[in-house]
Amino acid sequence: MAAFLDSVPISGIIRIRDMMYSVDKPFRLDQGDVSFDAPPSVKDAMLKAVHDNRTHYLPTNGVPRLLELLAEKLRRRNHLPVTGPEELMVTTGGIHAQYLACQALLEPGDEVLVPDPCWPPTASIVMTSHGVPVPYTLDATRGWQPDVAEIESKITSRTKAIVVCTPSNPTGGVITRADLEAIAALAIKHNLWVLADEAYEDFQWEGDHFSIGSLPGMYERTIALHTFSKTYAMTGLRLGYLAIKDKTIRMRAHKVLLYTASNISSVVQFAGIGALEGPQDYVEEFRKELFARRQIFHDGIVTNAKGILTSHLPAGAFYNFVQINPEWQSPLKSEHTSLSWAMTEYMIKAGRVGCIPGADFGAKGEGYVRLCYARDRDELKGALESIGKILTRT
Ligand SMILES: Cc1ncc(COP(=O)(O)O)c(C=O)c1O
């Protein structure tokens, strides 16, 4: 059974990260990490936990106070009809929450409809759970919206779930409420689950974030996937959570949590309590700053990469998925046949600018590169100047 893992891909994001280590003074616009540091409420709570000797085993699903706060947050912010903390589990980041969900839900050969383009681990996690990812298109010409009729056309007797990721990594697209309602109707009609990846729920620039699990009849068929990584600048601390109403699926997820982690790091869970109990104005400051950087970065691409890269202001998340002029040719002797890999290689080798080739996010991402604008303003400025220089040479 283990050999099937040989065919599960490792995301290009990791290959790029390794390439970036050999670059002198790099501009790290490749990874989805914010430049901010975690708020003092997070650090203080973690240090206090250390000094209070909170270093022992914990209940597998999480510290009761953290689970209570999260249940309350999901009810208040996401409008999910969560009955109580027993429906929740904390995980080692959002990626682990996805892993638990897929392991708990999928039988071998079950199909999962996954957006294309999509954050690469989503499809790979489906595969590690012996499932089959089936892409559905996000349409660049319509702000990366899904076509609900196309989603329905891909449903077969093997389909188990639909992944909905809004705001989206890599596109920055936000699914409209009408489309979320239509996807929910499909899920109900065809008796499907929805995996709702809400990693960027606090970074939506157009309209308010809306959780599909809050629609009537949806919470019981939705697995809500959340993370502290982006909202509280806690990427390295690794704290995520998920909510599952269904007792059977929840018990399966609980076993996966138990046998992969026993419990999530105690001090990190206390950091999570600090994040939720502490002032939320840090999140508001992060939001405001990212909103400003979105415009700065967009304007910089429009000015510095004219004719070669096309930018649209993203509606959410903190990525700009820029389109590469198909006529562009790399001045490097590139071994890559893919335009997005050739551009990525050129950006890194000639400009020291990290980015991720669109092809890594799925077939529909080819012709684009993803740049993260959550880096600090100096780094963005340096990257934009460098892009300007190297692209006027081509
Ligand atoms: C769409 C999406 N979902 C989930 C995650 C999981 O994040 P983490 O495991 O760092 O909490 C990420 C991280 O980049 C993401 O982009």
The ligand as an SDF file (V2000), in Angstrom:
LIG
                    3D

 16 16  0  0  0  0  0  0  0  0999 V2000
   -5.7170   27.6240    0.7270 C   0  0  0  0  0  0  0  0  0  0  0  0
   -4.9400   27.2080    1.9260 C   0  0  0  0  0  0  0  0  0  0  0  0
   -5.5050   26.3820    2.7940 N   0  0  0  0  0  0  0  0  0  0  0  0
   -4.8810   25.9760    3.8990 C   0  0  0  0  0  0  0  0  0  0  0  0
   -3.6040   26.3990    4.1800 C   0  0  0  0  0  0  0  0  0  0  0  0
   -2.9790   25.8320    5.4180 C   0  0  0  0  0  0  0  0  0  0  0  0
   -2.1730   26.6260    6.1380 O   0  0  0  0  0  0  0  0  0  0  0  0
   -1.4250   26.1250    7.4230 P   0  0  0  0  0  0  0  0  0  0  0  0
   -1.2070   24.6510    7.3450 O   0  0  0  0  0  0  0  0  0  0  0  0
   -0.1510   26.9010    7.4370 O   0  0  0  0  0  0  0  0  0  0  0  0
   -2.2890   26.4820    8.5750 O   0  0  0  0  0  0  0  0  0  0  0  0
   -2.9420   27.2660    3.2940 C   0  0  0  0  0  0  0  0  0  0  0  0
   -1.5650   27.7160    3.5120 C   0  0  0  0  0  0  0  0  0  0  0  0
   -0.9100   28.3260    2.7190 O   0  0  0  0  0  0  0  0  0  0  0  0
   -3.6430   27.6910    2.1450 C   0  0  0  0  0  0  0  0  0  0  0  0
   -3.0880   28.5280    1.2510 O   0  0  0  0  0  0  0  0  0  0  0  0
  1  2  1  0
  2  3  1  0
  2 15  2  0
  3  4  2  0
  4  5  1  0
  5  6  1  0
  5 12  2  0
  6  7  1  0
  7  8  1  0
  8  9  2  0
  8 10  1  0
  8 11  1  0
 12 13  1  0
 12 15  1  0
 13 14  2  0
 15 16  1  0
M  END
$$$$
